[in-house]
């Protein structure tokens, strides 16, 4: 799977793996880890998953890596929050109150 394939899938909204609810398996692993509030949780290939908002609602800081910058913008828009773009250096970073998104292919981190 290459970057162009991923971009095309997002552009045509062919994202069968995207769910409308948080994944039911999230609650158990996060509780087992006994994370303190404000812990950072890394989500590779994050897309615009509803899971991101669920993790943030548990008072954790979400750190996501996503190849497609427009997908990051959609996720931020859904979160209904202000964000800032840190375009110095690579990869690009977009920050909100609860999220740090890195616009980068996961295998380049």
VENGI-V820917 format. One record per residue. N is the residue number from 1. D_LAST is the distance of its C-alpha to the last C-alpha in Angstrom with 2 decimals. Layout:
[[N,D_LAST] [N,D_LAST]]
//
This chain:
[[1,17.35] [2,15.98] [3,14.83] [4,18.50] [5,19.71] [6,17.56] [7,18.75] [8,22.27] [9,22.29] [10,21.39] [11,23.85] [12,26.62] [13,25.90] [14,25.72] [15,23.55] [16,25.69] [17,23.13] [18,23.37] [19,25.90] [20,28.15] [21,28.16] [22,25.78] [23,25.33] [24,28.14] [25,26.13] [26,24.07] [27,26.99] [28,27.64] [29,24.26] [30,23.70] [31,27.25] [32,26.88] [33,24.04] [34,26.44] [35,23.87] [36,25.44] [37,25.55] [38,22.73] [39,20.25] [40,16.64] [41,15.70] [42,12.18] [43,12.63] [44,10.11] [45,11.72] [46,13.95] [47,16.13] [48,19.19] [49,20.17] [50,23.18] [51,21.62] [52,19.58] [53,22.93] [54,24.44] [55,21.92] [56,22.43] [57,26.15] [58,26.03] [59,25.12] [60,21.50] [61,18.71] [62,16.30] [63,12.60] [64,11.48] [65,8.72] [66,10.83] [67,11.06] [68,14.61] [69,15.59] [70,19.15] [71,18.28] [72,16.80] [73,20.10] [74,22.12] [75,20.69] [76,21.45] [77,24.86] [78,25.63] [79,24.91] [80,27.53] [81,26.05] [82,25.38] [83,21.95] [84,20.76] [85,18.27] [86,16.47] [87,16.08] [88,15.89] [89,12.97] [90,9.79] [91,8.36] [92,11.61] [93,12.43] [94,15.53] [95,17.41] [96,20.50] [97,22.68] [98,20.89] [99,17.44] [100,14.22] [101,12.49] [102,9.28] [103,10.12] [104,7.28] [105,7.23] [106,5.77] [107,5.68] [108,3.80] [109,0.00]]
//
